[in-house]
């Protein structure tokens, strides 16, 4: 189960990184510049407790949690 959970965590991370790079500017030297509005929003989110997030932000986290639960449930049924 640990390997399956690690795989899900990697998929969640990879999805996030794809989004990060798609919303950022690629510089000539290969570095990436994150737009200021994204930096501001993500800093606020990372410093906010889950219970204080907006409903939309919570739904995004719940969607990711469902992926983890699915692995656990599938493991229990096996």
C-alpha positions in Angstrom: 0.0 0.0 0.0 2.9 2.4 0.7 4.1 2.1 -2.9 0.6 2.8 -4.2 0.2 5.8 -1.9 3.6 7.1 -2.9 2.5 6.8 -6.6 -0.7 8.8 -5.9 1.3 11.4 -4.0 3.7 11.7 -7.0 0.8 12.1 -9.4 -0.6 14.8 -7.2 2.8 16.5 -7.1 3.3 16.1 -10.9 -0.1 17.6 -11.6 0.7 20.6 -9.4 4.1 21.1 -11.0 2.6 21.0 -14.5 0.1 23.7 -13.4 2.9 25.7 -11.8 5.0 25.7 -15.0 2.0 26.4 -17.3 1.1 29.5 -15.3 4.7 30.7 -15.0 7.0 32.4 -17.5 10.0 30.4 -18.8 13.1 32.6 -18.8 15.9 32.3 -21.4 18.3 30.8 -18.8 15.8 28.0 -18.1 14.6 29.4 -14.8 10.9 30.2 -14.3 9.2 33.3 -13.0 6.0 32.8 -11.1 3.5 35.6 -11.7 3.1 38.0 -8.7 -0.6 37.3 -8.3 0.0 33.5 -8.0 2.8 34.1 -5.5 0.5 36.2 -3.4 -2.4 33.7 -3.5 -0.2 30.6 -2.9 1.6 32.3 0.0 -1.8 33.1 1.6 -3.0 29.6 1.0 0.1 27.9 2.5 -0.2 30.1 5.6 -3.9 29.4 6.0 -5.3 26.5 8.1 -7.5 24.2 6.1 -10.6 25.2 8.1 -10.1 28.8 7.1 -9.8 28.2 3.4 -12.6 29.2 1.0 -15.1 26.4 0.1 -13.5 26.3 -3.4 -10.0 25.8 -2.0 -11.3 23.1 0.3 -12.9 21.3 -2.6 -9.6 21.2 -4.4 -7.9 19.6 -1.3 -10.9 17.1 -0.9 -10.5 16.1 -4.5 -6.9 15.2 -3.9 -7.8 13.4 -0.6 -10.2 11.2 -2.5 -7.4 9.9 -4.6 -5.6 8.8 -1.4 -8.7 7.2 0.1 -9.3 5.3 -3.2 -5.9 3.6 -2.8 -6.6 2.7 0.8 -10.0 1.3 0.0 -8.7 -0.7 -2.9 -6.0 -2.1 -0.7 -8.5 -3.2 1.9 -10.7 -4.9 -0.7 -7.7 -6.8 -2.1 
